[in-house]
Amino acid sequence: MSLSLRPLLLLVAVVLGVAVVGQVIRLDTGWQAPAPIEPASVEIVPLPAALTDDERLGSLATLNALEEAPLFWPSRRPPPEKPAEPVESPPKEDPVEDVRLLGTFTSSGQGGVVLSIKSGKDEPRVERLTVGEELDGLTLKNVSPVAVLFEDRQGGQHTLPLEIERPQINAMPAD
């Protein structure tokens, strides 16, 4: 027993059409526009006094002088720039103060390090150095598994330990 949807859809369309026609017939045609609203009183502002002949001629003379002046002069140059004053920061007590040792590595028999360097408000930058390379006036001299040795230009030595972050374990004690 196969039931076709076509007669059912046709019946629904006819019912909807009759409902729309019934609504149109029932429309109330007695609609009237609402009364207009009067605008608030507007204060009239007096216009400024007209320019005198002398004022008008003076402004025309200025305008003519601007029109007659050349747009570009061959001798015109920008004002000389003031040299920027160098900002000298006080020397750091410890040149490796803003440097953090992230890890050490060995490549082709040569040791190296991975460093995190703070630079102002920016994100720290990550640098890789091998023994003998220089970074901000510090030369990497020696690498061990837990620390590195830097030498500055004056011959001072600075040791930077490996910072190991150990997770805290919140274990309950056994009874």
DSSP file (Angstrom, degrees, kcal/mol; ACC not computed):
  #  RESIDUE AA STRUCTURE BP1 BP2  ACC     N-H-->O    O-->H-N    N-H-->O    O-->H-N    TCO  KAPPA ALPHA  PHI   PSI    X-CA   Y-CA   Z-CA
    1    1 A M              0   0    0      0, 0.0     2,-0.6     0, 0.0     0, 0.0   0.000 360.0 360.0 360.0 102.8    0.0    0.0    0.0
    2    2 A S        -     0   0    0      2,-0.0     2,-0.5     0, 0.0     0, 0.0  -0.839 360.0-158.0-100.6 125.1    1.8    3.0   -1.3
    3    3 A L        -     0   0    0     -2,-0.6     2,-0.3     2,-0.0     0, 0.0  -0.897  11.3-140.4-105.5 127.1    0.6    6.4   -0.3
    4    4 A S        -     0   0    0     -2,-0.5     4,-0.5     1,-0.1    -2,-0.0  -0.656   3.2-152.1 -88.2 140.1    1.5    9.3   -2.5
    5    5 A L  S  > S+     0   0    0     -2,-0.3     4,-2.6     1,-0.2     5,-0.2   0.647  80.5  83.7 -83.5 -16.2    2.4   12.6   -0.9
    6    6 A R  H  > S+     0   0    0      1,-0.2     4,-2.2     2,-0.2     5,-0.2   0.912  91.1  45.5 -59.3 -47.1    1.3   14.7   -3.8
    7    7 A P  H  > S+     0   0    0      0, 0.0     4,-2.1     0, 0.0    -1,-0.2   0.890 113.2  51.7 -64.9 -35.3   -2.4   14.8   -2.8
    8    8 A L  H  > S+     0   0    0     -4,-0.5     4,-2.0     2,-0.2    -2,-0.2   0.927 111.0  46.4 -66.0 -44.3   -1.5   15.6    0.8
    9    9 A L  H  X S+     0   0    0     -4,-2.6     4,-2.2     1,-0.2    -1,-0.2   0.875 111.3  52.7 -64.4 -38.4    0.8   18.5   -0.2
   10   10 A L  H  X S+     0   0    0     -4,-2.2     4,-2.1    -5,-0.2    -1,-0.2   0.897 108.4  50.5 -63.5 -40.5   -1.9   19.8   -2.6
   11   11 A L  H  X S+     0   0    0     -4,-2.1     4,-2.2     2,-0.2    -2,-0.2   0.907 110.1  49.6 -64.2 -42.5   -4.5   19.8    0.3
   12   12 A V  H  X S+     0   0    0     -4,-2.0     4,-2.3     1,-0.2    -2,-0.2   0.905 110.6  50.5 -63.8 -41.7   -2.1   21.7    2.6
   13   13 A A  H  X S+     0   0    0     -4,-2.2     4,-2.2     1,-0.2    -1,-0.2   0.892 110.4  49.2 -63.5 -40.4   -1.5   24.3   -0.1
   14   14 A V  H  X S+     0   0    0     -4,-2.1     4,-2.3     2,-0.2    -1,-0.2   0.909 110.9  49.8 -66.2 -41.7   -5.2   24.8   -0.7
   15   15 A V  H  X S+     0   0    0     -4,-2.2     4,-2.1     1,-0.2    -2,-0.2   0.923 112.2  47.4 -64.0 -43.8   -5.9   25.2    3.1
   16   16 A L  H  X S+     0   0    0     -4,-2.3     4,-2.2     1,-0.2    -1,-0.2   0.893 111.0  52.0 -64.3 -39.6   -3.1   27.8    3.4
   17   17 A G  H  X S+     0   0    0     -4,-2.2     4,-2.2     1,-0.2    -1,-0.2   0.906 109.5  48.8 -63.4 -41.8   -4.4   29.7    0.3
   18   18 A V  H  X S+     0   0    0     -4,-2.3     4,-2.3     1,-0.2    -1,-0.2   0.895 110.1  52.5 -64.9 -39.6   -7.9   29.8    1.8
   19   19 A A  H  X S+     0   0    0     -4,-2.1     4,-1.9     2,-0.2    -2,-0.2   0.907 110.1  47.8 -63.9 -41.3   -6.5   31.1    5.1
   20   20 A V  H  X S+     0   0    0     -4,-2.2     4,-2.1     2,-0.2    -2,-0.2   0.924 111.9  49.1 -65.7 -44.1   -4.6   33.9    3.4
   21   21 A V  H  X S+     0   0    0     -4,-2.2     4,-2.1     1,-0.2    -1,-0.2   0.893 109.7  53.0 -62.4 -39.8   -7.6   34.9    1.4
   22   22 A G  H  X S+     0   0    0     -4,-2.3     4,-1.8     1,-0.2    -1,-0.2   0.883 108.6  49.7 -63.3 -38.8   -9.7   34.9    4.5
   23   23 A Q  H  < S+     0   0    0     -4,-1.9     4,-0.4     2,-0.2    -1,-0.2   0.891 109.6  51.1 -66.6 -39.9   -7.2   37.2    6.3
   24   24 A V  H >< S+     0   0    0     -4,-2.1     3,-0.9     1,-0.2    -2,-0.2   0.897 110.5  48.8 -65.2 -39.7   -7.2   39.7    3.3
   25   25 A I  H 3< S+     0   0    0     -4,-2.1    -1,-0.2     1,-0.2    -2,-0.2   0.883 109.3  52.9 -67.3 -37.9  -11.0   39.8    3.3
   26   26 A R  T 3< S+     0   0    0     -4,-1.8    -1,-0.2    -5,-0.2    -2,-0.2   0.496  80.4 130.6 -77.6  -2.6  -11.1   40.5    7.1
   27   27 A L    <   -     0   0    0     -3,-0.9     2,-0.8    -4,-0.4    -3,-0.1  -0.203  62.4-124.8 -55.9 139.7   -8.7   43.4    6.9
   28   28 A D        -     0   0    0      1,-0.1     3,-0.4     2,-0.0    -1,-0.1  -0.787  25.3-174.5 -86.7 112.0   -9.8   46.5    8.7
   29   29 A T        +     0   0    0     -2,-0.8    -1,-0.1     1,-0.2    -2,-0.1   0.308  63.4  91.3 -90.8  10.0   -9.7   49.2    6.1
   30   30 A G        +     0   0    0      2,-0.0    -1,-0.2     0, 0.0     2,-0.1   0.115  54.5 139.1 -90.7  22.1  -10.6   52.0    8.6
   31   31 A W        -     0   0    0     -3,-0.4     2,-0.4     1,-0.0    -2,-0.0  -0.438  31.4-169.1 -70.3 137.9   -6.9   52.7    9.3
   32   32 A Q        -     0   0    0     -2,-0.1    -2,-0.0     0, 0.0    -1,-0.0  -0.968  25.9-109.1-128.8 146.1   -6.0   56.4    9.7
   33   33 A A        -     0   0    0     -2,-0.4     0, 0.0     1,-0.1     0, 0.0  -0.431  42.8-105.2 -69.0 144.7   -2.6   58.1    9.9
   34   34 A P        -     0   0    0      0, 0.0    -1,-0.1     0, 0.0     3,-0.1  -0.258  44.1 -87.8 -67.9 160.6   -1.7   59.5   13.3
   35   35 A A        -     0   0    0      1,-0.1     2,-0.0     0, 0.0     0, 0.0  -0.410  50.3-104.1 -67.8 142.3   -1.8   63.2   13.9
   36   36 A P        -     0   0    0      0, 0.0     2,-0.5     0, 0.0    -1,-0.1  -0.348  29.7-124.8 -68.1 150.0    1.4   65.0   13.0
   37   37 A I        -     0   0    0     -3,-0.1     0, 0.0    -2,-0.0     0, 0.0  -0.830  21.8-125.2 -97.6 130.6    3.7   66.1   15.9
   38   38 A E        -     0   0    0     -2,-0.5     3,-0.1     1,-0.1     2,-0.1  -0.535  27.8-117.7 -73.7 136.7    4.6   69.8   15.9
   39   39 A P        -     0   0    0      0, 0.0     3,-0.1     0, 0.0    -1,-0.1  -0.383  33.1 -99.0 -72.1 154.5    8.4   70.5   16.0
   40   40 A A        -     0   0    0      1,-0.1     2,-0.1    -2,-0.1     0, 0.0  -0.310  53.4 -82.9 -66.9 156.9    9.8   72.3   19.0
   41   41 A S        -     0   0    0     -3,-0.1     2,-0.5     1,-0.1    -1,-0.1  -0.389  45.1-141.1 -65.8 138.8   10.5   76.0   18.5
   42   42 A V        -     0   0    0     -3,-0.1     2,-0.5    -2,-0.1    -1,-0.1  -0.877   7.2-134.5-106.1 129.9   13.8   76.7   16.8
   43   43 A E        -     0   0    0     -2,-0.5     2,-0.5     1,-0.0    -2,-0.0  -0.712  19.8-134.5 -85.0 128.6   15.9   79.6   17.8
   44   44 A I        -     0   0    0     -2,-0.5    -1,-0.0     1,-0.0    -2,-0.0  -0.719  14.1-149.5 -87.5 125.2   17.2   81.6   14.9
   45   45 A V        -     0   0    0     -2,-0.5     2,-0.1     1,-0.0    -1,-0.0  -0.813  19.8-120.4 -95.8 129.5   20.9   82.4   15.1
   46   46 A P        -     0   0    0      0, 0.0     3,-0.1     0, 0.0    -1,-0.0  -0.391  27.6-115.1 -69.7 146.1   22.0   85.6   13.4
   47   47 A L        -     0   0    0      1,-0.1     3,-0.1    -2,-0.1     0, 0.0  -0.445  37.0 -96.6 -75.3 151.5   24.5   85.4   10.7
   48   48 A P        -     0   0    0      0, 0.0    -1,-0.1     0, 0.0     3,-0.1  -0.307  49.8 -90.3 -66.6 156.0   27.9   87.0   11.2
   49   49 A A        -     0   0    0      1,-0.1     3,-0.1    -3,-0.1     2,-0.0  -0.313  49.0-100.3 -65.3 148.5   28.4   90.5    9.8
   50   50 A A        -     0   0    0      1,-0.1    -1,-0.1    -3,-0.1     2,-0.1  -0.313  42.9 -96.4 -68.6 153.3   29.8   90.6    6.2
   51   51 A L        -     0   0    0      1,-0.1    -1,-0.1    -3,-0.1     2,-0.1  -0.400  38.5-118.9 -68.9 145.2   33.4   91.3    5.7
   52   52 A T     >  -     0   0    0      1,-0.1     4,-2.4    -2,-0.1     5,-0.2  -0.329  28.4-104.7 -76.2 168.1   34.4   94.9    5.0
   53   53 A D  H  > S+     0   0    0      1,-0.2     4,-2.6     2,-0.2     5,-0.2   0.889 121.1  52.3 -62.6 -39.2   36.1   95.8    1.7
   54   54 A D  H  > S+     0   0    0      2,-0.2     4,-2.2     1,-0.2    -1,-0.2   0.914 110.9  46.9 -64.1 -42.6   39.5   96.2    3.4
   55   55 A E  H  > S+     0   0    0      2,-0.2     4,-2.2     1,-0.2    -1,-0.2   0.907 112.9  49.5 -65.1 -41.2   39.2   92.8    5.1
   56   56 A R  H  X S+     0   0    0     -4,-2.4     4,-1.8     1,-0.2    -2,-0.2   0.916 112.4  47.2 -65.1 -42.6   38.1   91.2    1.8
   57   57 A L  H  X S+     0   0    0     -4,-2.6     4,-2.2     2,-0.2    -1,-0.2   0.865 110.4  53.4 -67.2 -36.0   41.0   92.8   -0.1
   58   58 A G  H  X S+     0   0    0     -4,-2.2     4,-1.9     2,-0.2    -2,-0.2   0.914 109.9  46.3 -64.9 -42.8   43.5   91.7    2.6
   59   59 A S  H  X S+     0   0    0     -4,-2.2     4,-2.2     1,-0.2    -1,-0.2   0.855 111.8  52.3 -69.5 -33.0   42.5   88.1    2.4
   60   60 A L  H  X S+     0   0    0     -4,-1.8     4,-2.8     2,-0.2    -2,-0.2   0.883 107.6  52.1 -67.6 -38.0   42.6   88.2   -1.4
   61   61 A A  H  X S+     0   0    0     -4,-2.2     4,-2.3     2,-0.2    -2,-0.2   0.909 110.5  47.9 -64.4 -41.0   46.1   89.6   -1.3
   62   62 A T  H  X S+     0   0    0     -4,-1.9     4,-2.0     2,-0.2    -2,-0.2   0.920 112.5  49.1 -64.8 -42.8   47.2   86.8    1.0
   63   63 A L  H  X S+     0   0    0     -4,-2.2     4,-2.2     1,-0.2    -2,-0.2   0.912 111.2  49.3 -63.0 -43.3   45.6   84.3   -1.3
   64   64 A N  H  X S+     0   0    0     -4,-2.8     4,-2.1     1,-0.2    -1,-0.2   0.895 109.1  52.8 -63.9 -39.4   47.2   85.8   -4.4
   65   65 A A  H  X S+     0   0    0     -4,-2.3     4,-1.2     1,-0.2    -1,-0.2   0.894 109.9  48.5 -63.7 -38.8   50.6   85.7   -2.7
   66   66 A L  H  < S+     0   0    0     -4,-2.0    -1,-0.2     1,-0.2    -2,-0.2   0.895 111.1  50.3 -67.0 -39.4   50.2   82.0   -1.9
   67   67 A E  H  < S+     0   0    0     -4,-2.2    -2,-0.2     1,-0.2    -1,-0.2   0.868 112.0  47.5 -66.0 -35.7   49.2   81.2   -5.5
   68   68 A E  H  < S+     0   0    0     -4,-2.1    -1,-0.2    -5,-0.2    -2,-0.2   0.704  90.1  95.9 -81.8 -19.9   52.2   83.0   -6.9
   69   69 A A  S  < S-     0   0    0     -4,-1.2     2,-0.1    -5,-0.2     3,-0.0  -0.465  84.9-108.5 -70.9 141.0   54.7   81.4   -4.6
   70   70 A P        -     0   0    0      0, 0.0    -1,-0.1     0, 0.0     3,-0.1  -0.378  15.0-137.7 -69.0 148.4   56.5   78.4   -6.1
   71   71 A L  S    S+     0   0    0      1,-0.2     2,-0.4    -4,-0.1    -2,-0.0   0.892  88.3  31.0 -70.9 -38.9   55.6   75.0   -4.7
   72   72 A F        -     0   0    0     -3,-0.0    -1,-0.2     3,-0.0     3,-0.0  -0.970  65.8-160.7-127.1 135.3   59.2   73.8   -4.7
   73   73 A W    >   -     0   0    0     -2,-0.4     3,-1.3     1,-0.1     0, 0.0  -0.945  18.4-140.7-111.1 133.8   62.4   75.7   -4.2
   74   74 A P  T 3  S+     0   0    0      0, 0.0    -1,-0.1     0, 0.0     0, 0.0   0.808 104.0  50.8 -62.4 -27.4   65.7   74.1   -5.3
   75   75 A S  T 3  S+     0   0    0      2,-0.0     2,-0.3    -3,-0.0    -3,-0.0   0.511  83.5 113.8 -88.8  -3.3   67.5   75.5   -2.3
   76   76 A R    <   +     0   0    0     -3,-1.3    -4,-0.0     0, 0.0     0, 0.0  -0.520  40.0 170.3 -74.8 131.1   64.9   74.2    0.2
   77   77 A R        -     0   0    0     -2,-0.3    -2,-0.0     3,-0.0     0, 0.0  -0.954  37.8 -99.0-135.5 153.2   66.3   71.4    2.5
   78   78 A P        -     0   0    0      0, 0.0     3,-0.1     0, 0.0     0, 0.0  -0.365  53.4 -89.2 -68.3 154.8   64.8   69.8    5.6
   79   79 A P        -     0   0    0      0, 0.0     2,-0.0     0, 0.0     0, 0.0  -0.322  54.2 -92.4 -63.0 147.8   66.0   71.1    8.9
   80   80 A P        -     0   0    0      0, 0.0     2,-0.2     0, 0.0    -3,-0.0  -0.341  43.3-117.3 -63.6 140.5   69.1   69.3   10.2
   81   81 A E        -     0   0    0     -3,-0.1     3,-0.0     1,-0.1     0, 0.0  -0.545  22.2-120.7 -79.5 142.2   68.4   66.4   12.5
   82   82 A K        -     0   0    0     -2,-0.2     2,-0.1     1,-0.1    -1,-0.1  -0.657  33.1-111.1 -79.4 133.8   69.6   66.5   16.0
   83   83 A P        -     0   0    0      0, 0.0     2,-0.2     0, 0.0    -1,-0.1  -0.435  36.2-109.6 -66.2 137.6   71.9   63.7   16.8
   84   84 A A        -     0   0    0     -2,-0.1    -3,-0.0     1,-0.1     3,-0.0  -0.470  29.1-121.9 -69.7 132.1   70.3   61.2   19.2
   85   85 A E        -     0   0    0     -2,-0.2     2,-0.2     1,-0.1    -1,-0.1  -0.611  29.9-117.0 -75.4 126.4   71.9   61.4   22.6
   86   86 A P        -     0   0    0      0, 0.0     2,-0.8     0, 0.0    -1,-0.1  -0.438  21.1-136.3 -67.1 132.0   73.2   57.9   23.5
   87   87 A V        -     0   0    0     -2,-0.2     2,-0.7    -3,-0.0    -3,-0.0  -0.791  18.4-157.0 -90.4 113.2   71.5   56.5   26.5
   88   88 A E        -     0   0    0     -2,-0.8    -1,-0.0     3,-0.0     0, 0.0  -0.811   2.5-155.3 -96.5 120.1   74.1   55.0   28.7
   89   89 A S        -     0   0    0     -2,-0.7     3,-0.1     1,-0.1    -2,-0.0  -0.672  31.7 -98.3 -88.8 148.1   72.8   52.4   31.0
   90   90 A P        -     0   0    0      0, 0.0    -1,-0.1     0, 0.0     3,-0.1  -0.353  49.8 -94.6 -63.3 144.4   74.7   51.7   34.2
   91   91 A P        -     0   0    0      0, 0.0     2,-0.1     0, 0.0     3,-0.0  -0.313  44.1-111.2 -62.2 141.9   77.1   48.7   33.9
   92   92 A K        -     0   0    0      1,-0.1     4,-0.0    -3,-0.1    -3,-0.0  -0.451  10.2-141.4 -73.9 143.8   75.6   45.5   35.1
   93   93 A E  S    S+     0   0    0      1,-0.3    -1,-0.1    -2,-0.1     0, 0.0   0.942  97.5  24.7 -65.4 -47.5   77.0   44.0   38.3
   94   94 A D    >   -     0   0    0      1,-0.1     3,-1.9    -3,-0.0    -1,-0.3  -0.955  69.4-159.3-123.1 111.9   76.6   40.5   36.8
   95   95 A P  T 3  S+     0   0    0      0, 0.0     3,-0.4     0, 0.0    -1,-0.1   0.717  94.8  53.5 -65.8 -18.2   76.6   40.3   33.0
   96   96 A V  T >  S+     0   0    0      1,-0.2     3,-1.1     2,-0.1    62,-0.0   0.188  77.0 106.6 -98.2  17.7   74.9   36.9   33.1
   97   97 A E  T <  S+     0   0    0     -3,-1.9    -1,-0.2     1,-0.3     0, 0.0   0.883  84.9  38.6 -63.0 -39.8   72.0   38.3   35.3
   98   98 A D  T 3  S+     0   0    0     -3,-0.4    20,-2.5    -4,-0.2     2,-0.4   0.252 101.0  93.8 -95.7  12.4   69.5   38.2   32.5
   99   99 A V  E <   -A  117   0A   0     -3,-1.1     2,-0.4    18,-0.2    18,-0.2  -0.890  53.5-168.4-110.6 135.3   70.7   34.9   31.0
  100  100 A R  E     -A  116   0A   0     16,-2.5    16,-2.7    -2,-0.4     2,-0.7  -0.986  20.8-131.1-124.4 130.8   69.2   31.5   32.0
  101  101 A L  E     +Ab 115 162A   0     60,-0.6    62,-1.1    -2,-0.4    14,-0.2  -0.712  26.2 175.3 -82.9 115.3   70.8   28.2   31.0
  102  102 A L  E     -     0   0A   0     12,-2.6     2,-0.3    -2,-0.7    13,-0.2   0.776  60.0 -37.3 -90.3 -30.3   68.2   26.0   29.5
  103  103 A G  E     -A  114   0A   0     11,-1.4    11,-2.6     2,-0.0    -1,-0.3  -0.973  48.2-119.6 179.6 167.8   70.4   23.1   28.5
  104  104 A T  E     -A  113   0A   0     -2,-0.3     2,-0.3     9,-0.2     9,-0.3  -0.864  26.6-178.9-121.1 157.9   73.8   21.8   27.3
  105  105 A F  E     -A  112   0A   0      7,-2.3     7,-2.4    -2,-0.3     2,-0.4  -0.969  21.1-136.2-150.5 164.2   74.6   19.7   24.2
  106  106 A T  E     +A  111   0A   0     -2,-0.3     2,-0.4     5,-0.2     5,-0.2  -0.996  21.6 177.0-125.9 130.5   77.5   18.1   22.3
  107  107 A S  E >  S-A  110   0A   0      3,-3.0     3,-1.7    -2,-0.4    -2,-0.0  -0.975  70.9 -16.5-137.5 120.7   77.8   18.4   18.6
  108  108 A S  T 3  S-     0   0    0     -2,-0.4     3,-0.1     1,-0.3    -1,-0.1   0.869 127.4 -53.4  54.1  41.4   80.8   17.0   16.6
  109  109 A G  T 3  S+     0   0    0      1,-0.2     2,-0.4     0, 0.0    -1,-0.3   0.528 118.1 110.9  76.3   5.3   82.8   16.7   19.8
  110  110 A Q  E <   -A  107   0A   0     -3,-1.7    -3,-3.0    20,-0.0    -1,-0.2  -0.943  63.5-130.3-117.5 134.0   82.3   20.4   20.7
  111  111 A G  E     +A  106   0A   0     -2,-0.4    20,-2.1    -5,-0.2     2,-0.3  -0.398  29.9 171.0 -80.9 157.2   80.1   21.5   23.6
  112  112 A G  E     -AC 105 130A   0     -7,-2.4    -7,-2.3    18,-0.3     2,-0.3  -0.956  18.3-138.0-155.7 172.8   77.4   24.0   23.4
  113  113 A V  E     -AC 104 129A   0     16,-2.7    16,-2.1    -2,-0.3     2,-0.5  -0.927  10.0-138.9-136.2 158.7   74.5   25.6   25.3
  114  114 A V  E     -AC 103 128A   0    -11,-2.6   -12,-2.6    -2,-0.3   -11,-1.4  -0.992  32.6-171.7-116.9 122.0   70.9   26.8   24.9
  115  115 A L  E     -AC 101 127A   0     12,-3.0    12,-2.4    -2,-0.5     2,-0.5  -0.850  22.8-147.2-119.4 148.9   70.3   30.1   26.6
  116  116 A S  E     -AC 100 126A   0    -16,-2.7   -16,-2.5    -2,-0.3     2,-0.5  -0.978  21.9-165.7-111.6 124.0   67.2   32.2   27.4
  117  117 A I  E     -AC  99 125A   0      8,-3.1     8,-2.4    -2,-0.5     2,-0.3  -0.947  11.7-142.5-119.3 121.4   68.1   35.9   27.4
  118  118 A K        -     0   0    0    -20,-2.5     2,-0.3    -2,-0.5     5,-0.1  -0.598  17.6-176.7 -77.8 138.8   65.7   38.5   28.8
  119  119 A S    >   -     0   0    0      3,-0.4     3,-1.2    -2,-0.3     2,-0.1  -0.722  51.0 -69.6-139.7  88.3   65.7   41.8   26.8
  120  120 A G  T 3  S-     0   0    0     -2,-0.3    -1,-0.2     1,-0.2     0, 0.0  -0.415 102.1 -25.0  69.8-137.6   63.5   44.5   28.4
  121  121 A K  T 3  S+     0   0    0     -2,-0.1    -1,-0.2    -3,-0.1    -3,-0.0   0.547 112.7 101.3 -88.7  -8.2   59.7   43.9   28.3
  122  122 A D  S <  S-     0   0    0     -3,-1.2    -3,-0.4     1,-0.1     3,-0.1  -0.174  88.7 -81.9 -71.8 168.2   59.9   41.6   25.2
  123  123 A E        -     0   0    0      1,-0.1    -1,-0.1    -5,-0.1    -6,-0.1  -0.410  58.4 -95.5 -63.5 144.9   59.7   37.9   25.4
  124  124 A P        -     0   0    0      0, 0.0     2,-0.3     0, 0.0    -6,-0.2  -0.374  39.8-132.9 -62.8 142.7   63.0   36.3   26.2
  125  125 A R  E     -C  117   0A   0     -8,-2.4    -8,-3.1    -3,-0.1     2,-0.5  -0.714  11.3-133.0 -97.0 151.9   65.0   35.2   23.1
  126  126 A V  E     -C  116   0A   0     -2,-0.3     2,-0.3   -10,-0.2   -10,-0.2  -0.899  25.0-176.4-108.4 129.9   66.6   31.8   22.8
  127  127 A E  E     -C  115   0A   0    -12,-2.4   -12,-3.0    -2,-0.5     2,-0.4  -0.931  16.9-148.6-125.7 147.9   70.2   31.5   21.6
  128  128 A R  E     +C  114   0A   0     -2,-0.3     2,-0.3   -14,-0.2   -14,-0.2  -0.971  21.6 178.8-114.0 132.5   72.5   28.5   20.9
  129  129 A L  E     -C  113   0A   0    -16,-2.1   -16,-2.7    -2,-0.4     2,-0.3  -0.970  15.3-153.6-130.8 146.3   76.2   28.9   21.4
  130  130 A T  E >   -C  112   0A   0     -2,-0.3     3,-2.3   -18,-0.3    10,-0.3  -0.776  48.4 -70.4-110.4 164.9   79.2   26.6   21.0
  131  131 A V  T 3  S+     0   0    0    -20,-2.1    10,-0.2    -2,-0.3     3,-0.1  -0.284 122.4  24.4 -57.5 131.1   82.4   26.8   22.9
  132  132 A G  T 3  S+     0   0    0      8,-3.0    -1,-0.3     1,-0.4     2,-0.1   0.164  92.8 120.4  99.1 -16.2   84.4   29.9   21.7
  133  133 A E    <   -     0   0    0     -3,-2.3     7,-2.5     7,-0.1    -1,-0.4  -0.473  55.6-132.8 -81.1 155.7   81.4   31.9   20.5
  134  134 A E  E     -D  139   0B   0      5,-0.2     2,-0.4    -2,-0.1     5,-0.2  -0.843  20.1-177.6-113.4 145.3   80.6   35.3   21.9
  135  135 A L  E >  S-D  138   0B   0      3,-2.9     3,-1.7    -2,-0.3    -6,-0.0  -0.936  73.8 -23.9-142.5 116.1   77.3   36.7   23.0
  136  136 A D  T 3  S-     0   0    0     -2,-0.4     3,-0.1     1,-0.3    -1,-0.0   0.864 128.9 -45.0  50.9  43.6   77.0   40.3   24.3
  137  137 A G  T 3  S+     0   0    0      1,-0.2    16,-0.5    15,-0.1     2,-0.5   0.474 117.4 111.4  84.0   2.0   80.6   40.6   25.2
  138  138 A L  E <   -DE 135 152B   0     -3,-1.7    -3,-2.9    14,-0.2     2,-0.5  -0.935  53.4-153.8-111.9 131.6   80.8   37.2   26.9
  139  139 A T  E     -DE 134 151B   0     12,-2.9    12,-2.2    -2,-0.5     2,-0.6  -0.889  19.3-125.4-105.3 131.4   82.7   34.3   25.4
  140  140 A L  E     + E   0 150B   0     -7,-2.5    -8,-3.0    -2,-0.5    10,-0.2  -0.645  37.5 167.0 -75.6 117.9   81.7   30.7   26.2
  141  141 A K  E     +     0   0B   0      8,-2.8     2,-0.3    -2,-0.6     9,-0.2   0.833  56.3  11.0-102.2 -41.7   84.8   29.0   27.6
  142  142 A N  E     - E   0 149B   0      7,-1.4     7,-2.6   -11,-0.0     2,-0.4  -0.996  54.2-159.0-146.9 145.3   83.7   25.7   29.1
  143  143 A V  E     + E   0 148B   0     -2,-0.3     5,-0.2     5,-0.2   -32,-0.1  -0.993  13.7 171.9-127.2 127.9   80.6   23.5   29.2
  144  144 A S        -     0   0    0      3,-2.6     3,-0.3    -2,-0.4    -2,-0.0  -0.820  48.9-100.2-121.9 168.6   79.8   20.9   31.9
  145  145 A P  S    S+     0   0    0      0, 0.0   -41,-0.2     0, 0.0     3,-0.1   0.753 120.2  27.5 -62.1 -23.0   76.5   18.9   32.3
  146  146 A V  S    S+     0   0    0      1,-0.2    16,-3.1   -43,-0.1     2,-0.3   0.484 126.7  17.6-119.7  -3.8   75.3   21.2   35.1
  147  147 A A  E     - F   0 161B   0     -3,-0.3    -3,-2.6    14,-0.3     2,-0.3  -0.986  57.1-143.8-160.2 162.3   77.0   24.6   34.5
  148  148 A V  E     -EF 143 160B   0     12,-1.9    12,-2.6    -2,-0.3     2,-0.5  -0.944  14.1-136.8-131.7 155.9   78.8   26.7   31.9
  149  149 A L  E     -EF 142 159B   0     -7,-2.6    -8,-2.8    -2,-0.3    -7,-1.4  -0.959  18.4-172.3-118.0 124.8   81.7   29.2   32.2
  150  150 A F  E     -EF 140 158B   0      8,-3.2     8,-2.8    -2,-0.5     2,-0.4  -0.828   8.8-154.3-110.2 152.6   81.7   32.5   30.4
  151  151 A E  E     -EF 139 157B   0    -12,-2.2   -12,-2.9    -2,-0.3     6,-0.2  -0.997  11.1-146.6-126.7 130.2   84.6   35.0   30.2
  152  152 A D  E >   -E  138   0B   0      4,-2.8     3,-1.6    -2,-0.4   -14,-0.2  -0.289  35.1 -94.7 -87.1 178.9   84.0   38.7   29.7
  153  153 A R  T 3  S+     0   0    0    -16,-0.5    -1,-0.1     1,-0.3   -15,-0.1   0.736 124.2  55.5 -68.2 -22.7   86.3   41.1   27.7
  154  154 A Q  T 3  S-     0   0    0      2,-0.1    -1,-0.3     1,-0.0    -3,-0.0   0.460 122.8-103.2 -88.2  -0.3   88.2   42.2   30.8
  155  155 A G  S <  S+     0   0    0     -3,-1.6    -2,-0.1     1,-0.3     2,-0.1   0.426  72.9 144.6  95.3  -0.8   89.0   38.6   31.7
  156  156 A G        -     0   0    0     -5,-0.1    -4,-2.8     1,-0.0     2,-0.4  -0.452  41.6-137.1 -71.8 144.6   86.4   38.1   34.4
  157  157 A Q  E     -F  151   0B   0     -6,-0.2     2,-0.4    -2,-0.1    -6,-0.2  -0.839  17.2-170.8-108.3 141.7   84.8   34.7   34.7
  158  158 A H  E     -F  150   0B   0     -8,-2.8    -8,-3.2    -2,-0.4     2,-0.4  -0.994   9.2-152.3-134.1 126.5   81.1   34.1   35.2
  159  159 A T  E     -F  149   0B   0     -2,-0.4   -10,-0.2   -10,-0.2   -63,-0.1  -0.827   5.8-165.2-101.0 136.2   79.6   30.7   36.0
  160  160 A L  E     -F  148   0B   0    -12,-2.6   -12,-1.9    -2,-0.4     2,-0.1  -0.960  12.9-148.2-121.7 112.3   76.0   30.0   35.0
  161  161 A P  E     -F  147   0B   0      0, 0.0   -60,-0.6     0, 0.0     2,-0.5  -0.408  24.3-104.6 -79.2 156.3   74.4   26.9   36.6
  162  162 A L  B     -b  101   0A   0    -16,-3.1     2,-0.7    -2,-0.1   -60,-0.1  -0.683  32.7-139.7 -77.3 123.5   71.7   24.8   34.9
  163  163 A E        -     0   0    0    -62,-1.1     2,-0.6    -2,-0.5    -1,-0.0  -0.778  17.5-165.2 -90.0 115.3   68.4   25.6   36.5
  164  164 A I        -     0   0    0     -2,-0.7     2,-0.8     2,-0.0   -62,-0.0  -0.890   7.2-153.0-104.6 118.9   66.4   22.4   36.9
  165  165 A E        -     0   0    0     -2,-0.6    -2,-0.0     0, 0.0     0, 0.0  -0.815  12.8-163.5 -92.4 116.0   62.7   22.9   37.6
  166  166 A R        -     0   0    0     -2,-0.8     2,-0.1     1,-0.0    -2,-0.0  -0.852  19.6-121.1-101.9 131.2   61.5   19.9   39.6
  167  167 A P        -     0   0    0      0, 0.0     2,-0.4     0, 0.0    -1,-0.0  -0.402  26.4-116.0 -69.3 145.7   57.8   19.3   39.7
  168  168 A Q        -     0   0    0     -2,-0.1     2,-0.6     2,-0.0     0, 0.0  -0.676  24.8-150.7 -81.3 132.7   56.2   19.3   43.2
  169  169 A I        -     0   0    0     -2,-0.4     2,-1.1     2,-0.1    -1,-0.0  -0.919   6.3-163.0-107.4 119.7   54.7   16.0   44.0
  170  170 A N        +     0   0    0     -2,-0.6     2,-0.3     2,-0.0    -2,-0.0  -0.649  27.5 163.7-101.0  75.6   51.8   16.1   46.4
  171  171 A A        -     0   0    0     -2,-1.1    -2,-0.1     1,-0.0     3,-0.0  -0.723  38.3-122.2 -96.5 144.0   51.7   12.5   47.5
  172  172 A M        -     0   0    0     -2,-0.3     2,-0.1     1,-0.1    -2,-0.0  -0.650  34.5-110.2 -79.6 136.4   49.8   11.3   50.5
  173  173 A P        -     0   0    0      0, 0.0     2,-0.2     0, 0.0    -1,-0.1  -0.389  34.6-109.9 -66.5 145.5   52.1    9.5   53.0
  174  174 A A              0   0    0      1,-0.1    -3,-0.0    -2,-0.1     0, 0.0  -0.512 360.0 360.0 -75.8 143.0   51.5    5.8   53.3
  175  175 A D              0   0    0     -2,-0.2    -1,-0.1     0, 0.0     0, 0.0   0.442 360.0 360.0 -85.1 360.0   49.8    4.6   56.5
